[in-house]
Amino acid sequence: MLPMNVRVKRVETAAERDSSLALRRRVFVQEQGVPPELEPDELDEAADHVLALDEAGACVGTGRLLLQSPGVGRVGRMAVEARCRGAGVGARVLQELERVARARGLREIVLHAQVHAQAFYDKAGYAPAGEEFEEAGIAHVTMRKRL
Ligand SMILES: CC(C)(COP(=O)(O)OP(=O)(O)OC[C@H]1O[C@@H](n2cnc3c(N)ncnc32)[C@H](O)[C@@H]1OP(=O)(O)O)[C@@H](O)C(=O)NCCC(=O)NCCS
């Protein structure tokens, strides 16, 4: 798939927040079968959220950054609209989350990667750390990257 032309930015308005949560619902609840009570969750309030907008202004990608521990951020809820995958949107969202993390003075990012998405994070410089485990009924592995 050709790279897609998207504008990636931090979520600043209620409308941007709603459209990123709606995308997460489509991807995690409807597509992947995550229980709806886990999506959204109580950590969203404190997180930095990023979204990718297509040329028509629709939200086609999103992700969030949380503070895990002093100096360490945690990326999660990475989701790209199914029809837009493989076009560089997820990579752009992840880069923006890393930019926000650096701006916050963080030195490392950890995340729980769904095992099927491990190669995506691998290409972005993340390395696996530890055994596979199950979260929301999906196999995951912890991955880390120094910023
Ligand atoms: C995982 C996800 C966010 C990736 O987003 P994406 O926009 O499709 O990824 P990109 O197009 O930016 O891919 C960047 C690179 O990773 C590779 N990649 C992406 N997904 C991959 C996968 N599942 N397996 C192998 N490689 C993958 C791409 O080929 C690309 O490689 P390149 O730089 O050599 O061209 C997206 O597939 C998604 O939303 N999946 C469903 C929800 C999900 O599983 N989220 C992850 C939770 S941990």
The ligand as a Gaussian input file, in Angstrom:
#p B3LYP/6-31G(d) Opt

LIG

0 1
 C       -0.606000      -2.474000      14.631000
 C       -1.085000      -1.274000      13.820000
 C       -1.329000      -0.095000      14.765000
 C        0.004000      -0.911000      12.809000
 O       -0.383000       0.261000      12.085000
 P       -0.147000       0.392000      10.499000
 O       -0.554000       1.761000      10.086000
 O       -0.779000      -0.746000       9.799000
 O        1.445000       0.230000      10.424000
 P        2.453000       0.971000       9.393000
 O        1.853000       0.922000       8.027000
 O        2.828000       2.300000       9.917000
 O        3.702000      -0.013000       9.480000
 C        5.027000       0.388000       9.789000
 C        5.944000      -0.783000       9.494000
 O        5.568000      -1.927000      10.284000
 C        5.199000      -3.013000       9.443000
 N        4.014000      -3.669000      10.007000
 C        2.858000      -3.107000      10.395000
 N        2.007000      -4.021000      10.882000
 C        2.658000      -5.194000      10.787000
 C        2.312000      -6.526000      11.133000
 N        1.126000      -6.827000      11.689000
 N        3.224000      -7.501000      10.886000
 C        4.413000      -7.206000      10.312000
 N        4.793000      -5.957000       9.974000
 C        3.932000      -4.974000      10.217000
 C        4.850000      -2.397000       8.109000
 O        5.047000      -3.315000       7.059000
 C        5.834000      -1.246000       8.048000
 O        7.102000      -1.701000       7.645000
 P        8.062000      -0.839000       6.661000
 O        8.454000       0.376000       7.463000
 O        9.185000      -1.758000       6.375000
 O        7.214000      -0.477000       5.483000
 C       -2.381000      -1.610000      13.019000
 O       -2.157000      -2.748000      12.249000
 C       -3.630000      -1.841000      13.882000
 O       -4.337000      -0.904000      14.241000
 N       -3.940000      -3.113000      14.184000
 C       -5.144000      -3.444000      14.957000
 C       -5.050000      -2.971000      16.394000
 C       -3.822000      -3.490000      17.079000
 O       -3.530000      -4.662000      17.031000
 N       -3.098000      -2.567000      17.732000
 C       -1.859000      -2.904000      18.375000
 C       -2.052000      -3.140000      19.799000
 S       -0.505000      -3.544000      20.546000

